[in-house]
Amino acid sequence: MGKTAVLVRGAGKKVVKKVAKTAVAKGRPKDVVENDPKVEALVREIIARVADKWTMLVLEVLEEHGVVRFTRLGELVGGVSQKMLTKTVRQMERDGLLRRTVHPVIPPRVEYELTALGSSLGEAFCGVWVWAETHGEEIELARVAFERDAVERRDSMEA
């Protein structure tokens, strides 16, 4: 399948600079990047899936605890319904991110563990956790300032 050229839009400054630098090094104009449509579609799908908070939390729990039974997984994730947890682990299993093992006992014992692929995805998104930890206080201060300013705006409009 051929490659298509797309403009880089909506990306952060650092991303654009890095992409432009890579493009120039490969002899292409700075504002054009070649993307394989199949890869682009896969990346969008993965981002949509991983942006789902339950997938990220299941990844984190399985990375920390290894092999976990379904009920315990739900307890460790916290706040997730059985239906949503079932949907999440099925999708993750379908994508090859985790392995589901059913033990032939009564009652059935079902365990989940990350595959190497799932573990590598967790590592790839580890930076988000580090960033949140590093900038959590700044975010809280920004939120407080925003709420304070919103109250002041509302009060000035009512006056």
DOROGU-967900 format. One line per 4 residues: number of its first residue (from 1); their letters; for each residue x, y, z of N, C-alpha, C. Coordinates in pm, 1 decimal, always signed. Layout:
N
NUM = a = X/Y/Z/X/Y/Z/X/Y/Z | ...
! end
This chain:
159
1 = mgkt = +84.6/-117.9/+0.0/+0.0/+0.0/+0.0/+89.2/+124.4/+0.0 | +51.0/+225.4/-75.1/+132.8/+346.1/-85.8/+122.8/+434.2/+36.5 | +209.5/+531.9/+41.2/+208.5/+626.7/+151.5/+143.5/+755.5/+104.6 | +81.9/+825.2/+198.5/+21.2/+953.0/+165.0/+89.1/+1061.8/+245.4
5 = avlv = +92.0/+1181.8/+191.6/+151.2/+1295.5/+262.7/+40.8/+1369.7/+335.8 | +66.0/+1403.9/+461.5/-31.0/+1480.0/+539.8/+39.7/+1593.9/+609.7 | -31.4/+1703.4/+629.9/+24.9/+1815.8/+704.7/+14.6/+1786.6/+852.8 | +112.0/+1832.3/+928.0/+109.4/+1815.6/+1072.3/+29.1/+1931.4/+1129.2
9 = rgag = -86.7/+1902.0/+1184.8/-173.0/+2005.1/+1241.8/-216.1/+1964.4/+1380.4 | -230.2/+2062.3/+1466.8/-280.3/+2036.0/+1600.5/-179.5/+1967.1/+1691.1 | -57.5/+1950.8/+1645.3/+43.1/+1886.5/+1728.5/+112.5/+1991.9/+1813.8 | +165.8/+1949.9/+1925.5/+239.6/+2040.5/+2012.3/+367.3/+2087.2/+1945.0
13 = kkvv = +423.1/+2199.3/+1995.3/+543.3/+2258.4/+1936.2/+660.2/+2161.0/+1928.5 | +684.9/+2087.5/+2037.1/+796.4/+1993.0/+2039.2/+776.4/+1881.8/+1937.3 | +653.5/+1833.5/+1926.5/+624.0/+1727.2/+1829.9/+648.7/+1777.7/+1688.1 | +599.4/+1897.6/+1659.2/+616.6/+1954.3/+1525.3/+764.3/+1972.6/+1493.6
17 = kkva = +842.2/+2024.1/+1590.8/+985.9/+2043.2/+1569.0/+1055.4/+1910.1/+1541.3 | +1021.4/+1808.3/+1620.5/+1083.8/+1677.3/+1603.3/+1047.2/+1617.4/+1467.4 | +919.5/+1626.9/+1431.2/+873.2/+1574.5/+1303.5/+940.1/+1649.9/+1188.3 | +946.6/+1783.2/+1200.3/+1009.5/+1864.4/+1095.6/+1157.2/+1829.1/+1082.1
21 = ktav = +1225.8/+1813.5/+1193.5/+1368.0/+1778.5/+1191.0/+1388.2/+1643.6/+1121.3 | +1303.4/+1546.6/+1154.2/+1311.7/+1414.3/+1092.7/+1283.9/+1423.3/+942.7 | +1184.0/+1502.9/+906.5/+1148.6/+1517.2/+764.4/+1263.7/+1578.2/+686.0 | +1324.0/+1683.8/+739.3/+1435.8/+1750.2/+671.4/+1553.2/+1653.6/+658.4
25 = akgr = +1579.9/+1577.3/+763.5/+1690.1/+1480.1/+759.0/+1667.2/+1376.8/+649.7 | +1542.3/+1350.6/+617.8/+1509.8/+1253.5/+512.2/+1487.9/+1322.2/+377.4 | +1515.1/+1453.4/+371.1/+1505.2/+1525.4/+244.8/+1365.2/+1566.5/+204.8 | +1273.6/+1576.1/+299.7/+1136.3/+1617.0/+269.2/+1111.1/+1756.4/+325.1
29 = pkdv = +1011.3/+1827.9/+272.9/+976.7/+1959.2/+328.5/+938.6/+1946.4/+475.7 | +966.3/+2052.0/+554.5/+941.3/+2048.7/+698.6/+795.0/+2027.6/+734.8 | +702.7/+2081.3/+655.1/+562.4/+2077.0/+693.1/+487.1/+1955.0/+642.1 | +557.0/+1860.7/+583.4/+491.7/+1741.5/+530.2/+556.2/+1616.9/+590.6
33 = vend = +473.8/+1525.1/+633.6/+521.8/+1399.8/+690.0/+450.7/+1286.0/+618.9 | +526.1/+1183.8/+583.6/+463.6/+1069.0/+517.6/+411.9/+972.8/+622.6 | +286.9/+933.0/+608.7/+226.2/+837.6/+699.9/+163.8/+724.2/+620.9 | +184.0/+604.6/+667.7/+116.3/+488.4/+612.3/-25.6/+491.5/+668.7
37 = pkve = -127.6/+494.1/+585.4/-265.7/+502.1/+634.4/-301.9/+388.4/+730.6 | -246.2/+268.8/+709.5/-274.0/+156.8/+800.3/-216.2/+184.1/+939.1 | -94.0/+236.0/+941.9/-29.5/+266.5/+1069.9/-104.0/+379.4/+1139.4 | -141.0/+481.4/+1063.2/-214.3/+594.3/+1120.7/-345.9/+547.8/+1182.4
41 = alvr = -418.2/+460.5/+1112.8/-544.9/+409.0/+1165.1/-521.7/+327.4/+1292.3 | -415.8/+246.8/+1293.2/-384.1/+167.0/+1411.3/-348.4/+255.5/+1530.2 | -268.6/+358.9/+1505.8/-229.9/+450.0/+1613.8/-353.5/+519.5/+1670.6 | -441.7/+565.3/+1584.9/-564.2/+630.6/+1632.3/-649.1/+534.4/+1716.3
45 = eiia = -658.6/+410.5/+1671.2/-735.9/+309.8/+1743.2/-673.5/+280.4/+1880.3 | -541.4/+267.7/+1885.0/-473.0/+239.1/+2010.9/-487.6/+355.6/+2107.8 | -472.0/+476.8/+2056.7/-487.2/+594.5/+2143.2/-629.4/+600.1/+2199.1 | -728.0/+573.7/+2116.1/-867.1/+574.7/+2162.6/-887.9/+469.8/+2271.1
49 = rvad = -828.4/+353.7/+2252.6/-844.7/+245.8/+2349.5/-771.8/+277.1/+2479.1 | -647.5/+321.5/+2467.5/-567.1/+346.4/+2586.8/-613.7/+473.0/+2657.8 | -673.0/+565.6/+2583.9/-726.6/+686.3/+2646.5/-843.8/+650.0/+2737.8 | -901.8/+533.2/+2716.3/-1006.4/+482.3/+2803.3/-944.1/+455.0/+2940.1
53 = kwtm = -998.0/+517.6/+3042.5/-934.3/+508.3/+3174.1/-927.6/+365.8/+3225.8 | -1024.7/+281.5/+3192.7/-1024.0/+145.6/+3247.0/-907.9/+64.7/+3190.7 | -876.9/+82.4/+3062.8/-764.7/+9.9/+3003.3/-635.5/+50.0/+3072.8 | -614.9/+179.2/+3092.6/-494.0/+226.4/+3159.7/-484.4/+170.9/+3301.3
57 = lvle = -596.1/+168.6/+3372.7/-594.3/+120.3/+3510.6/-571.5/-30.6/+3517.1 | -631.1/-105.0/+3425.0/-607.8/-250.3/+3420.3/-461.0/-277.4/+3388.0 | -405.3/-202.2/+3292.3/-262.4/-215.8/+3260.8/-177.7/-193.9/+3386.0 | -208.3/-88.6/+3458.7/-131.4/-55.6/+3578.4/-142.0/-166.0/+3683.6
61 = vlee = -263.9/-213.4/+3709.5/-285.0/-316.8/+3811.4/-212.2/-445.4/+3774.2 | -226.0/-488.4/+3649.1/-160.8/-613.1/+3608.1/-9.2/-599.7/+3606.9 | +41.4/-480.6/+3575.3/+186.0/-458.0/+3579.1/+236.7/-468.7/+3722.9 | +161.1/-416.3/+3817.6/+202.3/-417.8/+3958.3/+181.9/-552.5/+4026.0
65 = hgvv = +74.2/-623.0/+3990.7/+35.1/-742.7/+4065.3/+55.4/-873.8/+3990.7 | +91.0/-869.2/+3863.5/+112.8/-993.6/+3788.3/-17.1/-1063.9/+3757.1 | -25.8/-1193.3/+3789.7/-144.7/-1273.8/+3761.7/-251.7/-1241.7/+3865.9 | -371.8/-1205.2/+3816.6/-479.7/-1161.6/+3905.8/-610.9/-1224.4/+3861.0
69 = rftr = -689.7/-1270.0/+3958.3/-823.1/-1322.8/+3928.1/-918.1/-1206.8/+3899.2 | -1026.8/-1236.4/+3827.7/-1119.7/-1133.4/+3782.0/-1172.5/-1047.1/+3895.7 | -1222.6/-1110.1/+4001.2/-1281.0/-1034.7/+4112.1/-1176.8/-945.1/+4177.6 | -1057.1/-998.5/+4197.5/-949.8/-919.9/+4258.7/-908.8/-805.2/+4167.1
73 = lgel = -907.7/-828.9/+4036.1/-875.8/-724.1/+3939.3/-972.9/-607.8/+3954.1 | -1102.1/-640.0/+3965.4/-1203.4/-536.5/+3984.8/-1182.2/-459.2/+4113.5 | -1146.0/-529.3/+4220.5/-1120.0/-463.0/+4348.7/-1000.2/-369.7/+4338.3 | -894.0/-417.1/+4272.7/-771.7/-337.3/+4261.9/-790.1/-215.5/+4170.7
77 = vggv = -868.3/-231.7/+4064.9/-896.0/-119.0/+3975.1/-983.7/-18.2/+4049.1 | -1086.2/-66.7/+4116.0/-1174.4/+18.7/+4196.1/-1270.9/+101.3/+4113.4 | -1397.4/+97.6/+4151.2/-1498.8/+182.2/+4088.1/-1546.7/+137.1/+3951.8 | -1503.8/+21.3/+3906.2/-1543.7/-27.4/+3774.2/-1653.7/-131.9/+3791.4
81 = sqkm = -1756.5/-123.1/+3705.9/-1863.9/-222.6/+3711.8/-1812.4/-354.0/+3651.5 | -1878.6/-462.9/+3687.4/-1839.1/-593.9/+3634.1/-1854.7/-595.1/+3481.8 | -1960.4/-531.8/+3432.9/-1985.2/-526.4/+3288.7/-1872.5/-451.3/+3216.5 | -1830.4/-336.9/+3271.0/-1725.4/-257.2/+3207.8/-1591.0/-328.3/+3216.2
85 = ltkt = -1563.8/-393.7/+3328.9/-1438.4/-467.5/+3343.3/-1433.6/-583.1/+3244.2 | -1544.9/-653.7/+3229.5/-1552.3/-763.5/+3132.9/-1525.5/-712.7/+2991.4 | -1590.8/-603.0/+2954.6/-1572.2/-543.8/+2821.9/-1425.9/-503.3/+2801.2 | -1365.8/-442.3/+2902.9/-1227.7/-394.8/+2892.9/-1130.1/-509.7/+2876.4
89 = vrqm = -1141.2/-612.5/+2961.1/-1045.4/-723.2/+2951.0/-1065.2/-803.2/+2823.1 | -1187.4/-814.5/+2774.8/-1210.4/-884.5/+2646.4/-1142.4/-810.9/+2531.3 | -1156.7/-678.2/+2530.9/-1094.3/-598.9/+2424.4/-942.2/-607.0/+2434.5 | -890.7/-600.9/+2555.7/-745.7/-610.1/+2575.0/-694.3/-747.9/+2533.9
93 = erdg = -771.9/-852.2/+2562.0/-734.1/-988.0/+2519.4/-735.4/-997.1/+2366.9 | -836.4/-939.5/+2305.8/-848.1/-938.8/+2159.1/-727.0/-870.6/+2094.2 | -679.5/-763.3/+2158.6/-565.5/-688.0/+2106.4/-431.1/-750.6/+2143.3 | -434.8/-859.3/+2220.0/-311.0/-926.5/+2257.2/-237.9/-861.3/+2373.4
97 = llrr = -307.6/-776.5/+2450.2/-244.2/-705.1/+2560.6/-242.7/-785.9/+2690.3 | -337.9/-878.9/+2703.0/-339.0/-963.1/+2821.7/-378.9/-1104.4/+2784.3 | -347.7/-1195.2/+2874.2/-379.3/-1336.4/+2855.6/-481.7/-1375.7/+2960.5 | -586.1/-1442.4/+2916.4/-692.1/-1490.7/+3005.6/-676.6/-1641.2/+3016.3
101 = tvhp = -666.1/-1690.9/+3138.9/-651.5/-1834.1/+3160.9/-768.6/-1883.5/+3243.5 | -840.3/-1983.2/+3189.7/-952.5/-2043.9/+3260.7/-905.3/-2179.2/+3312.3 | -909.9/-2196.1/+3443.9/-869.6/-2322.6/+3505.7/-993.2/-2411.3/+3519.7 | -983.2/-2538.7/+3476.1/-1099.4/-2629.5/+3476.8/-1130.3/-2684.6/+3617.4
105 = vipp = -1176.1/-2596.3/+3703.8/-1216.4/-2636.2/+3838.7/-1357.3/-2584.2/+3862.8 | -1418.5/-2631.6/+3969.3/-1552.3/-2585.1/+4002.8/-1543.8/-2513.9/+4136.6 | -1583.5/-2387.0/+4147.6/-1623.3/-2298.9/+4036.7/-1502.8/-2262.2/+3951.1 | -1529.4/-2222.7/+3825.8/-1418.7/-2189.5/+3735.5/-1331.5/-2077.2/+3792.9
109 = rvey = -1202.7/-2090.8/+3775.0/-1108.6/-1987.4/+3818.8/-1050.5/-1924.3/+3693.6 | -1068.9/-1791.9/+3681.4/-1020.3/-1718.6/+3564.4/-914.9/-1619.4/+3611.1 | -799.2/-1622.6/+3544.9/-690.0/-1533.0/+3581.0/-647.3/-1452.5/+3459.8 | -596.1/-1333.6/+3487.6/-549.3/-1243.6/+3383.1/-405.6/-1203.2/+3411.8
113 = elta = -327.2/-1189.4/+3305.3/-190.6/-1139.6/+3317.4/-154.4/-1066.8/+3189.1 | -63.7/-971.1/+3200.8/-18.9/-897.8/+3082.8/+67.0/-986.2/+2994.2 | +54.5/-967.1/+2865.5/+146.6/-1028.9/+2771.2/+266.4/-934.1/+2757.9 | +367.2/-977.0/+2685.2/+482.0/-889.3/+2660.4/+436.2/-763.8/+2586.1
117 = lgss = +341.1/-781.4/+2495.4/+287.4/-667.8/+2419.6/+217.9/-569.2/+2513.4 | +136.8/-619.9/+2606.0/+68.3/-534.1/+2702.1/+165.2/-462.6/+2794.1 | +268.3/-535.1/+2835.2/+369.5/-475.0/+2921.6/+443.3/-363.4/+2848.6 | +473.1/-384.7/+2721.2/+543.0/-281.1/+2644.0/+454.8/-158.5/+2623.8
121 = lgea = +323.2/-177.8/+2609.8/+232.0/-64.0/+2597.8/+229.4/+14.4/+2728.9 | +227.9/-57.5/+2839.3/+232.6/+8.7/+2969.8/+357.5/+93.3/+2984.5 | +470.4/+39.8/+2939.2/+596.4/+114.0/+2944.5/+590.0/+238.9/+2857.3 | +527.4/+225.4/+2740.7/+518.1/+338.1/+2647.6/+437.4/+453.2/+2707.2
125 = fcgv = +335.4/+420.5/+2785.4/+250.3/+524.2/+2842.7/+288.3/+560.1/+2985.3 | +396.3/+502.8/+3032.9/+446.5/+534.0/+3167.5/+478.5/+682.6/+3180.2 | +521.8/+744.4/+3071.8/+554.1/+886.4/+3072.9/+437.2/+973.5/+3114.1 | +315.9/+932.2/+3082.1/+196.9/+1008.4/+3120.7/+184.5/+1009.9/+3272.8
129 = wvwa = +209.1/+896.4/+3336.1/+200.7/+888.3/+3481.9/+308.1/+975.3/+3545.0 | +428.4/+968.8/+3491.3/+539.3/+1048.1/+3544.0/+507.9/+1196.8/+3527.2 | +457.0/+1234.0/+3410.2/+421.3/+1373.3/+3384.6/+315.2/+1419.9/+3484.3 | +212.0/+1338.7/+3506.9/+104.8/+1375.9/+3599.1/+158.4/+1392.7/+3740.5
133 = ethg = +247.1/+1304.4/+3779.8/+306.2/+1314.2/+3913.4/+391.2/+1440.9/+3925.5 | +468.8/+1470.5/+3822.2/+556.7/+1587.7/+3821.9/+477.5/+1717.7/+3822.0 | +368.7/+1722.9/+3747.0/+295.1/+1847.2/+3727.4/+160.4/+1853.8/+3800.8 | +134.1/+1757.2/+3887.2/+5.3/+1752.3/+3957.9/-25.0/+1878.2/+4035.7
137 = eeie = +74.0/+1930.0/+4106.5/+53.5/+2050.2/+4187.3/+23.3/+2171.2/+4098.3 | +93.5/+2183.4/+3986.9/+68.3/+2293.7/+3892.9/-73.5/+2286.9/+3837.3 | -119.3/+2166.0/+3808.0/-254.4/+2147.9/+3755.1/-356.8/+2189.9/+3859.8 | -335.5/+2148.0/+3984.2/-428.1/+2185.1/+4091.7/-432.6/+2336.8/+4110.2
141 = larv = -316.1/+2402.6/+4106.7/-311.6/+2549.1/+4119.2/-385.3/+2615.9/+4003.3 | -367.0/+2563.6/+3882.9/-435.8/+2618.9/+3765.5/-586.7/+2602.4/+3779.8 | -630.8/+2489.5/+3831.2/-774.1/+2465.3/+3850.0/-832.6/+2560.9/+3953.5 | -761.0/+2580.3/+4063.6/-807.3/+2672.9/+4167.5/-818.2/+2814.1/+4110.2
145 = afer = -715.8/+2856.7/+4034.7/-716.4/+2990.1/+3973.5/-831.8/+3003.5/+3874.1 | -855.3/+2898.8/+3796.6/-963.9/+2902.0/+3699.2/-1098.0/+2918.1/+3769.9 | -1120.0/+2840.3/+3874.1/-1246.8/+2848.4/+3948.5/-1263.1/+2985.2/+4013.8 | -1153.9/+3038.7/+4069.9/-1158.6/+3171.4/+4133.3/-1195.3/+3276.3/+4028.4
149 = dave = -1131.0/+3269.3/+3911.8/-1158.7/+3365.1/+3805.1/-1301.9/+3350.5/+3753.7 | -1351.1/+3226.9/+3747.3/-1488.4/+3203.5/+3701.3/-1588.1/+3267.6/+3797.0 | -1562.1/+3256.4/+3927.3/-1649.5/+3318.0/+4028.2/-1645.3/+3470.1/+4013.6 | -1524.9/+3525.2/+3995.9/-1510.7/+3670.5/+3979.4/-1583.2/+3718.5/+3853.8
153 = rrds = -1573.0/+3642.1/+3744.6/-1642.5/+3679.5/+3620.0/-1792.9/+3677.0/+3640.9 | -1841.0/+3571.6/+3708.2/-1984.3/+3559.0/+3732.2/-2032.9/+3672.6/+3820.8 | -1957.1/+3705.1/+3926.3/-1994.8/+3813.9/+4016.7/-1996.9/+3948.1/+3945.1 | -1899.9/+3973.5/+3856.3/-1895.6/+4100.9/+3783.6/-2008.5/+4111.5/+3683.4
157 = mea = -2054.1/+3999.5/+3630.8/-2166.7/+4001.9/+3535.8/-2297.9/+4027.8/+3608.0 | -2308.3/+3979.5/+3732.4/-2431.0/+3997.2/+3809.5/-2442.6/+4139.3/+3864.8 | -2329.3/+4207.0/+3879.8/-2329.4/+4341.0/+3939.3/-2375.5/+4447.0/+3842.4
! end
